[in-house]
Amino acid sequence: MDYTNPKFVLQSLQNLMVSIGRGGDRKDPEYPRLREAALSFHHLQSYLPEFVVTCRDGSQFWGFIQKLRHYSERDAAIWKGFEKVLGYLESQAHSPAASDITQVLQVFDAEHVHSAWQKALARRNTDPEAALTSARTLLESTCKHILDGLGVTYDDTADLPDLYTAVAKAMNLSPSQHTEQIFKQVLGGCHSVVQGLGAMRNRLGDAHGKGATAYRPLARHAALAVNLSGAMAMYLVETFEARKASP
């Protein structure tokens, strides 16, 4: 068994739970191994079904699932429980960069920055307006954490472009701090992306009321915003970490 492959582990655990729910071996030694592997994927913990967290072995899971009388009800409950985490993994498979961003942001700050990234990913297909808001929150949180780490003071009510400008200046990422034209162009593009994400959230996100003719963002718009914000956040975090590591 490949206990390092999240999709394989979760599908195997789901199948084993279905088997137990249908009267299968409650003492199967694979259950605790698969459960332990599932819990080791820290970036998936918020997506796991509650019964994976609470049922430590097959007997405990049987005690939980037997409350449903019919096999079909048990199957449906298990499949529904795994729907969120397997759906997330499938969405990650279509966005190869997402897993790299997830790893970087989780190490940097799991509680705030990584949490905002997870919300943005989860909402981009089902709730584009909320995804736009989460994308901006991701960058705002990233900028504030970096400024805190650098000891740079800022107004807690500052908007995203101002926060990014402060971070860029502190880490030598402002176009004006460079003479090479290609660097000025690329860093200027980064600034434009951040400004655009802030404006997109203000116009299309769910943080403000809408008029009768308001334009509603589509999933592709949310995906663009989320991917851009994730890439920018990863770049800022890696730059910050590189500065800390340099003598």
ABEGO torsion letter per residue (X at the ends): XBAABAAAAAAAAAAAAAAAAAGBBAABAAAAAAAAAAAABAAAAAABBAAAAABABAAAAAAAAAABABAAAAAAAAAAAAAAAAAAAAAAAABAAAAAAAAAAAAABAAAAAAAAAAAAAAAAABAAAAAAAAAAAAAAAAAAAAAAAGBBBBAABBAAAAAAAAAAAAGABAAABABAAAAAAAAAAAAAAAAAAAAAAAABAABBBBAABBBBBAAAAAAAAAAAAAAAAAAAAAAAAAAABX
